[in-house]
Amino acid sequence: MILHKGEILFRQGDDGSFLYHIKSGLFKVTRLHENGNMVLFNILYPGETVPHHSLITPKEVHGTAIALMRSEVEAIPSQVWYRELQEDPQKPLEVAQLLQEKVRFMQERLDHLTVGTPAERLELLTKWLGQHAHGVPLTDYLTQEEIGQLIGVRRETVNRLLRGHGHERA
């Protein structure tokens, strides 16, 4: 299935009837907390099968995935996924590899958050997302607030950094 920028792949609280294999594009995953605070907590990219927390057993969806650009996704009925997990001896290894890749991604993101200056963190995020964004500028698909959440700084700092680097949409 094809989703365009702004379209929702799944919503926080969905029952998890499907898992999704991301073939192309990017998604942001947000979570609305009880106090009304909306937090961007993940970026989904090609090659992932999500939700990650439901790769072995079903669980209610933790956040809302929103397409950041045109994206192609394969919807996999959860009952098919879990049946294959039980019947196909290679499927558990596939799941382990998916989870290993996500752990490595999270390690890389943590490294990016702990490196020197905010400018360096912004540069690392820009380079990483650029691998999947096909030349689309970062500020075309993420707000300054969202960029700040991903690099651990306030929106005002992102604004200053973007102006300093000559980004058009600062």
C-alpha positions as CSV (number, residue, x, y, z in Angstrom):
1,M,0.0,0.0,0.0
2,I,1.1,3.6,-0.7
3,L,0.8,6.3,1.9
4,H,1.4,10.0,1.2
5,K,2.9,12.6,3.5
6,G,0.6,13.1,6.6
7,E,-1.3,9.8,6.2
8,I,-1.5,7.5,9.2
9,L,-0.2,3.9,9.1
10,F,-1.4,3.0,12.5
11,R,-2.8,4.8,15.6
12,Q,-1.9,4.7,19.2
13,G,-4.2,2.2,20.9
14,D,-5.0,0.2,17.7
15,D,-5.4,-3.5,18.5
16,G,-2.5,-4.7,16.3
17,S,-4.5,-6.6,13.7
18,F,-1.6,-5.9,11.3
19,L,2.2,-5.7,11.2
20,Y,3.8,-3.6,8.6
21,H,6.9,-4.0,6.5
22,I,8.3,-0.7,5.4
23,K,9.5,-0.9,1.8
24,S,10.2,2.8,1.2
25,G,9.8,6.2,2.8
26,L,9.9,7.4,6.4
27,F,7.4,7.6,9.2
28,K,7.5,9.5,12.5
29,V,6.0,7.7,15.5
30,T,4.4,10.0,18.1
31,R,2.8,9.2,21.5
32,L,0.2,11.3,23.2
33,H,0.6,11.1,27.0
34,E,-2.3,11.5,29.4
35,N,-1.2,15.0,30.3
36,G,-1.6,16.1,26.6
37,N,2.1,16.1,25.8
38,M,2.8,14.8,22.3
39,V,6.3,13.3,21.9
40,L,8.1,12.1,18.8
41,F,9.9,9.0,19.9
42,N,10.8,7.0,16.8
43,I,11.5,7.2,13.1
44,L,10.6,4.2,11.0
45,Y,12.7,3.5,7.8
46,P,12.8,1.0,5.0
47,G,13.5,-2.6,6.0
48,E,11.7,-2.4,9.3
49,T,8.7,-4.5,10.3
50,V,6.6,-2.8,12.9
51,P,5.3,-2.5,15.6
52,H,8.5,-3.8,17.1
53,H,6.9,-4.7,20.4
54,S,4.5,-7.1,18.5
55,L,7.0,-9.1,16.5
56,I,6.7,-12.1,18.8
57,T,3.4,-11.6,20.6
58,P,0.5,-9.2,20.0
59,K,0.2,-6.0,21.9
60,E,-1.8,-2.8,21.6
61,V,0.0,-0.2,19.4
62,H,2.1,2.2,21.5
63,G,2.1,5.2,19.2
64,T,0.8,6.7,16.0
65,A,2.9,6.3,12.8
66,I,2.6,9.2,10.3
67,A,4.1,9.2,6.8
68,L,6.8,11.9,6.4
69,M,6.8,11.4,2.6
70,R,5.4,9.1,0.0
71,S,6.0,5.6,1.5
72,E,5.3,2.0,0.4
73,V,4.3,-0.5,3.1
74,E,3.2,-4.1,3.0
75,A,0.4,-4.8,5.5
76,I,0.8,-8.3,7.1
77,P,-2.3,-9.7,8.9
78,S,-1.1,-10.5,12.5
79,Q,-2.6,-13.9,12.5
80,V,-0.5,-14.8,9.3
81,W,2.6,-13.4,11.0
82,Y,2.2,-15.4,14.2
83,R,1.2,-18.6,12.4
84,E,4.4,-18.3,10.3
85,L,6.4,-17.6,13.4
86,Q,5.2,-21.0,14.8
87,E,5.4,-23.0,11.6
88,D,8.5,-21.7,9.8
89,P,11.7,-22.6,11.5
90,Q,13.5,-19.6,9.9
91,K,10.9,-17.0,11.0
92,P,12.3,-16.7,14.6
93,L,15.7,-15.9,13.2
94,E,14.2,-13.3,11.0
95,V,12.5,-11.7,14.0
96,A,15.8,-11.8,16.0
97,Q,17.6,-10.1,13.1
98,L,14.9,-7.4,12.9
99,L,15.2,-6.8,16.6
100,Q,19.0,-6.8,16.4
101,E,18.9,-4.2,13.7
102,K,16.6,-2.0,15.8
103,V,18.9,-2.3,18.8
104,R,21.9,-1.3,16.7
105,F,19.9,1.7,15.3
106,M,19.0,2.7,18.9
107,Q,22.7,2.5,19.9
108,E,23.6,4.7,17.0
109,R,20.9,7.2,17.9
110,L,22.1,7.2,21.5
111,D,25.7,7.9,20.3
112,H,24.3,10.8,18.2
113,L,22.6,12.2,21.3
114,T,25.7,12.0,23.4
115,V,28.2,13.5,20.9
116,G,29.5,17.1,21.5
117,T,27.5,20.1,20.4
118,P,23.9,20.5,19.3
119,A,25.3,21.5,15.8
120,E,27.1,18.1,15.6
121,R,23.9,16.3,16.7
122,L,21.9,18.1,14.0
123,E,24.5,17.2,11.4
124,L,24.4,13.5,12.4
125,L,20.6,13.4,12.3
126,T,20.6,15.2,8.9
127,K,23.1,12.7,7.5
128,W,21.3,9.7,8.9
129,L,17.8,10.8,7.7
130,G,19.3,11.8,4.3
131,Q,20.1,8.1,3.7
132,H,16.3,7.6,3.4
133,A,14.9,11.0,2.4
134,H,16.1,11.0,-1.2
135,G,17.3,14.6,-1.2
136,V,14.2,16.0,0.6
137,P,15.4,18.6,3.1
138,L,14.9,17.7,6.8
139,T,12.8,20.8,7.4
140,D,10.3,19.7,4.7
141,Y,9.2,16.7,6.8
142,L,10.0,17.5,10.4
143,T,9.1,20.5,12.4
144,Q,11.8,22.4,14.5
145,E,10.1,21.0,17.6
146,E,10.4,17.4,16.3
147,I,14.0,17.9,15.3
148,G,14.7,19.3,18.8
149,Q,13.1,16.2,20.3
150,L,15.3,13.9,18.2
151,I,18.6,15.8,19.1
152,G,17.8,16.7,22.7
153,V,17.5,20.5,22.4
154,R,14.7,23.1,22.4
155,R,13.0,24.4,19.3
156,E,14.7,27.8,19.7
157,T,18.1,26.1,19.5
158,V,17.1,24.2,16.4
159,N,15.9,27.5,14.8
160,R,19.3,29.1,15.6
161,L,21.2,26.1,14.2
162,L,19.2,26.0,11.0
163,R,19.6,29.8,10.4
164,G,23.3,29.4,11.0
165,H,23.5,26.6,8.4
166,G,21.5,28.5,5.9
167,H,18.5,26.1,5.8
168,E,15.7,27.6,3.8
169,R,12.9,26.9,6.2
170,A,14.4,28.1,9.4
